[in-house]
Amino acid sequence: MKKKLLAIAVAGAFAAPTVAMAEWSLSGSVSQSVSAGGSGISLGGGSGSLSMSGSADLGNGVSGSAGFSVTGGGSGASIGLAGDFGSVTLSGSGVSWSGSGLLGTNATISTDGSASSLTVGLSHNIAGLTVGASASTGGAVSASASGNAGDVGLSLAWDGSSTTVSATAL
């Protein structure tokens, strides 16, 4: 009996690398508050989350990914493909595509979960300064520029009606 188990274990050890092509991760958290006072000890509201995600090399420079998460506020799932064409993701918050093009220009196309909004954006990185613009079928137009110079970050954004400028120390 022991020889049979040993043979199965050795065969499994050699077979496992050929079967385990995908990488998966599982994570989660639980929090709970405890209060102690004159009236005794009480437990406060808690929260928790659980997430699982994975990816696999599908060959020809294409990789696939999938994931889901469950939190106190709800749940979500996504599935995606990435390759020379960029990356495509389908999730409860919509469909998105992003890719790199000529001279480092990055393009994005996304929808909201109900497909009632379509946003198209473009950004370009020039010597550490990222300049971008986007337009949405909802009428929103935005433009932004951000970059870092040493230990200082600067961001400028315009959403069609107001301008926001922020500086941060990195």
N, C-alpha and C positions, 0 to 999 in steps of 0.2 A: 504494500500500500504506500509506504514512504517513497519507494523508488518511482512509483507512478506519479505521485504529487511533485516530486523533484523534476521529473521529465516534463510535466505540464508547466511548471514554473519556468524552467529553462526555455522551453519552446515559446512561452508567452513573452519572455524578456526579449527574445530575438524578433518576434513578430510585432511587438508594440511600436518600434520606430517606424515601420512601414504603414501602420494604421493611423498613427497620431500626426496628421498633417496640419490640422488647424490648431490655432492657439486660442485658448479661452481663459477668461478671468471672471471671478466671482467676487463681489464685494458687497458690503452692507454696513449699516450702523444702527445702533439702538441708543437712545438717550432717555433718561428718566430723572426727574428732579425730586429731591427729598428735602422737606422742611421740618425743622424742629423748633418748637416754641413752647410757650407756657401751657398750651392746651394739648401738647403731645407731638407726635411725629405724623406728618402727612405726606402722601405722595402726590406730586403735581403731574401735569400733563406730560406725556412722553411722545417721542416720535421715532420712526424707524424707516429704513430704506434698504432695498435689496436691488443689486444690479448684476447683470451678466452680459458680457460682450465677447465676441470672438472674431477672428479673421483667418483667412486661408489664402494661400497662393493658388490661383486658378490656372496658372501657366500663361505663356505669351505676354508676360508683363502685366497681367491683370490680377488684381486681388479683390476678394469679396469680404464684406464685414456684416455683422448682424449684432443686435443687442436689444435688451429690454431693461426697464427699471420699474420698480414699484416703490412709491413713497406714500406718506400719509395724505398727500394732496392728489394722488392719482397714479396713473401708470403710463408708460410710453414704450414704443418699440421702433426700431429703425433697421433698414437693410440698405447696403450700398455696394457699389463697384468703383474701383479706381484703376487707372491705367494711363497710357499716353494721351488719351482723350480727355483727361481730367478726372473728376470724381462726381458720381451721381448718387444722391441719397434720397430715399423715400421714408417718410416718417409721419407720425400723426400731425406734425406741424407743417406738412407740405412736402413738396418735391424741390430739390435744389441741385444745381449743376455748377461746378466751378472748374476752371482750367487755366493753364498758363499758355500764353500765346507769344506772339512776336515781341522781341525785346523786353521780356519780363512783364508784359501787360497781363493782368489777371481779370477774367470775366466771370460774372456770376449771374445766374437766373434762378429765381425761386418763386414759390407760390405759398400762400397760407394754407392751413389745413382744409379749408372749404373751397379752395381754388377760385375764390372771388377776387383775389389780388395777385398780380404778377409784377415782380420787381426785376429789373435788369440793371446790373451795375458793372462798372469798369474801374480798375485801379492800376496804378503804375508806380514802381519804386525807382527813384532817381537818386543815387548817392545817399541813401538812408532816409530820404523824404518820400513818403507814400502819399500820392495824390489820387483822389477817387471821386466818382460821381455815380448817382443812381437815380432811376425814375421808376415810378410805380403807376399801375392803372388806376389806383385810388387818387391820383393827382399829386401825390407827394414827390417832390424833387429834392435831392440833397447833394451836397458837395462837401468834401472834406480834404484836409491836408494834415499830416502828422509826421513827426520825425524826432530823432534824438541827436543831440549835440553834446557829447561827453556824458555828463550826469544829469542833463536837463531834457525833458520831453516837452514838446509843444504840439497842441492840437487845435485846429480851426475847423468848425463845422457850420454848415448853412443848411437849413431844412426847408427853404422856400419862403419862410416868413421871419425867421430870427437867426442870429449868428451867435455861436458859442465859441469862446476861446478859453483854453485851459493850459496851464503850465504845471508840470510835475517835476519833482526832484527824484531821480531814480536811485 
